[in-house]
């Protein structure tokens, strides 16, 4: 009965994961958290497929199938710690500060060290019965003396991930729309682990993870409707809607600011895309601080471009706001990469007043103002880069 239930659950799990993988791979979104999400998806799909292979091999008799089953079980045991660690890293990377620390190469491998050691130990011990062995008389697999270490390492990572998520829930770090998913992040892996320990033949951990990944994917898509996935700012769709509403009837007091990170490609090429993400997050937080004081609308407009809509303002107030943007970035400390290198974020900002209810006109004027600023600033920055 357990074998049939395991097969049914893992077939459904595999179909679900492959569908989400297809949707993720079809997306052009290559932000760090989305890439990490894809890696966890691949690993979970692989283990779900492996669970099906193990059920098939266990149902066959003969020495060849028994040896193949032993190898499949050793692969599962050897890599289970690594996949649980990938899940732990994914949860930990929800914070950009943690993400920066983790992806310093040394730290990343330190986190994975217990899983690495047990994986190597498992494969060295194939045939010696250290983790899993063969009972030739009964033609069955038997647990070795170090089998319990697999559960300790695997569920140790899952428990740590659940604990971190619980702390963040209690600290109010998640939005209302994601609280249900994050609560299940705490409960489901632990519940699946308890079920698996009580009923070893019933493999439900991958189904539990698949449910969480599906819910996380839905949250991603809902967030993307109105917000940028990386910076959590309003996205282009929200910006277009707000701008259209803003200039209807009161366009004479509406100013559109366009802000761009200077030499953003240089940051990506020199320090890596993770650091590029960190610079975008830092710029968004700084602009959020300024906009909250002015009650201005802020959005991520494009790759490294941000847009601000300032309402009920005079030309003098708009110019002052532009100066504030430059001053706050000039006063910021250098950014530091995970390997100790430092760099400075430079921005360009241009603005234009809405002279009519024509959206294309104000976008064109603000973009031209930004271009003039970039030309001027790039001349000054050439000697730095």
C-alpha positions in Angstrom: 0.0 0.0 0.0 2.8 2.4 0.9 4.6 1.7 -2.3 1.5 2.5 -4.4 0.9 5.7 -2.4 4.5 6.7 -2.9 4.3 6.2 -6.6 1.0 8.1 -6.9 2.3 11.1 -4.9 5.6 11.3 -6.7 4.1 11.1 -10.1 1.9 14.0 -9.3 4.9 15.8 -7.7 7.0 15.3 -10.8 4.3 16.6 -13.1 3.8 19.6 -10.9 7.5 20.4 -10.7 8.2 19.9 -14.4 5.3 22.3 -15.2 6.7 25.0 -12.9 10.2 24.4 -14.3 8.9 24.9 -17.8 7.3 28.2 -16.7 10.4 29.4 -14.8 12.7 28.5 -17.8 10.3 30.4 -20.1 10.7 33.5 -18.0 13.4 36.1 -18.8 13.7 36.9 -15.1 17.3 36.1 -14.0 17.3 37.8 -10.7 19.3 35.9 -8.0 16.3 34.7 -6.0 14.6 33.4 -9.1 17.8 31.5 -10.2 18.0 29.9 -6.7 14.4 29.0 -6.9 15.1 27.2 -10.2 18.0 25.2 -8.7 15.8 24.0 -5.8 13.1 23.0 -8.4 15.6 20.9 -10.4 16.9 19.2 -7.3 13.4 18.4 -5.9 12.3 17.0 -9.3 15.4 14.8 -9.5 14.7 13.3 -6.1 11.0 12.8 -6.8 12.0 10.9 -10.0 14.6 8.9 -8.0 11.9 7.9 -5.5 9.9 6.4 -8.4 12.9 4.5 -9.6 13.5 3.1 -6.1 9.9 1.8 -5.9 10.3 0.1 -9.3 13.6 -1.5 -8.4 12.3 -2.7 -5.0 9.4 -4.4 -6.7 11.8 -6.5 -8.8 13.6 -9.7 -7.8 17.0 -10.8 -8.7 20.6 -9.8 -7.8 21.0 -7.2 -10.6 17.9 -5.3 -9.5 19.0 -5.5 -5.8 22.4 -4.0 -6.7 20.8 -1.3 -8.8 18.4 -0.6 -5.9 21.4 -0.3 -3.5 23.1 2.2 -5.8 19.9 4.3 -6.2 19.5 4.3 -2.4 23.1 5.4 -1.9 22.6 8.2 -4.5 19.5 9.3 -2.5 21.3 9.1 0.8 24.4 10.8 -0.5 22.7 13.7 -2.1 19.8 14.2 0.3 21.9 16.4 2.5 22.9 18.6 -0.4 19.3 19.2 -1.6 18.2 20.0 2.0 21.1 22.5 2.2 20.0 24.1 -1.1 16.6 24.6 0.5 18.2 26.1 3.6 20.3 28.4 1.4 17.2 29.5 -0.5 15.4 30.4 2.7 18.5 32.1 4.1 19.0 34.1 0.9 15.6 35.9 1.3 17.7 38.6 2.9 20.1 40.4 0.5 22.6 40.8 3.4 22.6 37.0 3.9 22.7 36.4 0.2 25.9 38.5 -0.1 27.5 36.7 2.8 26.5 33.2 1.5 27.8 33.7 -2.0 31.3 34.4 -1.0 32.7 31.1 -2.2 34.2 30.0 1.1 31.0 30.6 3.1 28.8 28.8 0.6 30.9 25.7 0.8 31.2 25.9 4.6 27.4 25.7 4.8 27.5 22.6 2.5 30.4 21.0 4.3 28.4 18.4 6.4 26.4 17.4 3.3 29.6 17.1 1.3 31.3 14.9 3.9 28.4 12.6 4.3 27.9 12.3 0.5 31.6 11.3 0.0 31.3 8.9 3.0 28.2 7.3 1.5 29.8 6.7 -1.9 33.0 5.4 -0.4 31.0 3.0 1.7 29.0 1.5 -1.2 29.4 -2.3 -0.8 30.6 -2.0 2.8 27.2 -1.4 4.2 28.2 1.7 6.2 25.0 3.6 5.3 23.0 1.1 3.3 23.8 -2.6 2.8 22.5 -5.8 1.1 20.9 -8.7 2.9 21.6 -11.3 0.2 19.7 -14.1 2.0 16.4 -12.1 2.1 17.3 -10.1 -1.1 16.6 -6.8 0.6 18.4 -3.6 1.6 19.3 -3.1 5.2 20.3 0.0 7.2 23.9 0.4 8.0 25.4 1.8 11.2 25.6 5.3 9.9 22.1 5.4 8.3 20.7 7.7 11.0 23.4 10.3 10.1 21.5 11.0 6.8 18.3 11.9 8.7 20.2 14.1 11.1 21.9 16.1 8.4 19.0 16.2 6.0 16.3 17.2 8.5 18.8 19.4 10.4 19.0 21.7 7.4 15.2 21.6 7.0 14.6 22.3 10.7 17.1 25.2 10.6 15.3 26.6 7.5 11.9 26.3 9.3 13.3 28.0 12.4 14.7 31.0 10.3 11.3 31.3 8.6 9.5 31.2 11.9 11.7 34.0 13.3 11.0 36.2 10.3 7.3 35.6 10.6 7.3 36.6 14.3 9.4 39.7 13.3 6.8 40.7 10.6 9.3 40.5 7.8 6.8 39.1 5.3 3.9 40.8 3.5 0.3 39.7 4.2 0.0 38.0 0.8 2.9 35.6 1.5 2.3 34.9 5.2 0.3 31.7 4.5 3.0 30.3 2.3 5.7 31.2 4.8 3.8 29.6 7.6 3.7 26.4 5.6 7.4 26.7 5.0 7.7 26.2 8.8 5.2 23.3 9.1 5.3 21.2 5.9 8.9 20.0 5.9 8.8 19.1 9.6 5.5 17.3 9.1 6.8 15.4 6.1 9.9 14.5 8.0 7.9 13.1 10.9 5.7 11.0 8.6 8.8 9.7 6.8 10.4 8.7 10.2 7.2 6.9 11.3 6.6 5.3 7.9 10.0 4.9 6.2 8.4 3.4 3.1 6.2 6.4 2.5 8.3 9.1 0.8 6.3 12.3 1.1 9.1 14.9 1.7 9.4 15.7 -2.0 5.6 16.1 -2.3 5.7 18.5 0.6 8.5 20.6 -1.0 6.7 20.6 -4.3 3.6 22.0 -2.7 5.6 24.8 -1.1 7.5 25.5 -4.4 4.1 25.7 -6.2 2.8 28.2 -3.6 6.0 30.2 -3.8 5.7 30.3 -7.6 2.1 31.6 -7.3 3.3 34.3 -4.9 6.0 35.3 -7.3 3.5 35.7 -10.1 1.0 37.7 -7.9 3.9 39.9 -6.8 5.0 40.5 -10.4 1.6 41.8 -11.4 2.2 45.1 -9.6 5.6 44.9 -8.0 9.2 44.3 -9.1 10.4 40.9 -7.8 13.9 42.0 -6.7 13.4 45.5 -5.3 9.7 45.1 -4.2 9.0 48.5 -5.7 6.1 49.3 -7.9 6.7 47.9 -11.4 6.3 49.4 -14.9 2.6 48.3 -15.1 1.8 50.1 -11.8 3.8 53.1 -12.9 1.9 53.5 -16.2 -1.4 53.3 -14.4 -0.4 55.8 -11.7 1.1 58.3 -14.2 -2.1 58.2 -16.3 -4.2 59.0 -13.2 -1.8 61.7 -12.0 -1.8 63.9 -15.1 -5.5 63.8 -15.6 -6.8 67.3 -14.8 -3.7 68.4 -12.8 -0.8 67.9 -15.1 0.6 71.4 -14.4 1.9 70.3 -11.0 3.2 66.8 -11.8 6.9 66.2 -12.3 8.4 62.9 -13.6 11.9 62.0 -12.5 14.0 59.4 -14.2 17.0 58.0 -12.3 19.6 55.7 -13.7 22.6 53.8 -12.2 25.8 55.0 -14.0 27.9 52.2 -15.5 25.7 49.5 -14.2 27.1 47.1 -16.7 30.5 47.7 -15.3 29.2 46.6 -11.8 27.8 43.4 -13.3 30.8 42.6 -15.4 33.4 43.4 -12.6 31.7 42.2 -9.4 29.0 39.7 -10.7 25.3 39.8 -11.2 24.7 39.1 -7.5 26.4 42.4 -6.7 24.4 44.0 -9.5 21.3 42.9 -7.7 22.6 44.3 -4.4 23.3 47.7 -6.0 19.7 47.8 -7.4 18.3 47.0 -3.9 20.5 49.6 -2.3 19.4 52.3 -4.8 15.7 51.3 -4.3 16.0 51.6 -0.5 17.6 55.0 -0.7 15.0 56.3 -3.1 12.2 54.8 -0.9 13.6 56.9 2.0 13.5 60.1 -0.1 10.1 59.4 -1.6 8.5 58.5 1.8 9.3 62.0 3.0 7.9 63.7 -0.1 5.0 61.2 -0.5 6.1 60.6 -4.0 5.4 57.5 -6.2 8.4 55.3 -6.8 8.8 52.5 -9.4 11.4 50.4 -11.0 11.1 51.5 -14.6 13.5 49.2 -16.3 16.8 47.2 -15.8 18.7 49.9 -13.9 16.2 52.7 -14.2 13.8 54.1 -11.6 11.0 56.5 -12.0 9.5 59.0 -9.4 6.3 60.9 -9.8 6.3 64.0 -7.7 2.8 65.7 -7.4 1.6 69.1 -6.2 5.1 70.6 -6.6 6.6 73.7 -8.0 9.6 73.9 -10.3 11.7 75.1 -7.4 10.6 72.1 -5.2 11.3 69.7 -8.1 14.9 71.1 -8.5 15.5 70.9 -4.8 14.3 67.2 -4.9 16.7 66.5 -7.7 19.6 68.0 -5.6 18.5 65.9 -2.6 18.8 62.7 -4.8 22.3 63.6 -5.8 23.3 64.6 -2.2 22.1 61.4 -0.5 24.0 59.2 -3.0 27.1 61.3 -2.7 27.0 60.9 1.1 26.6 57.1 1.1 29.4 54.8 2.0 31.0 52.6 -0.6 29.4 49.2 -1.3 31.4 46.2 -0.2 31.4 42.8 -2.0 31.5 39.5 -0.2 35.2 39.1 -1.1 36.1 42.5 0.4 36.3 44.7 -2.7 34.6 48.1 -2.7 32.8 50.2 -5.3 30.7 53.3 -5.3 27.2 53.7 -6.7 26.8 56.7 -9.0 23.5 57.8 -10.4 22.1 60.3 -12.9 18.7 62.0 -12.5 16.7 64.1 -14.8 13.1 65.4 -14.6 10.4 67.1 -16.6 7.1 68.7 -15.9 3.9 67.4 -17.4 2.8 70.1 -19.9 -0.3 68.2 -21.0 -2.2 65.0 -20.4 0.1 63.3 -23.0 1.9 60.5 -21.3 4.4 59.9 -24.2 5.4 63.6 -24.1 6.3 63.7 -20.4 8.2 60.3 -20.7 10.1 61.7 -23.7 11.0 64.9 -22.0 12.1 63.2 -18.7 14.2 60.7 -20.7 15.9 63.5 -22.6 16.7 65.3 -19.3 18.1 62.1 -18.0 20.3 61.6 -21.1 21.8 65.1 -20.7 22.6 64.3 -17.1 24.2 61.0 -18.0 26.4 62.5 -20.7 27.6 65.1 -18.2 28.2 62.6 -15.3 29.9 60.0 -17.5 32.5 62.6 -18.5 33.3 63.2 -14.8 33.4 59.5 -14.0 35.7 58.3 -16.8 38.8 58.9 -14.7 37.4 56.8 -11.8 36.6 53.6 -13.8 
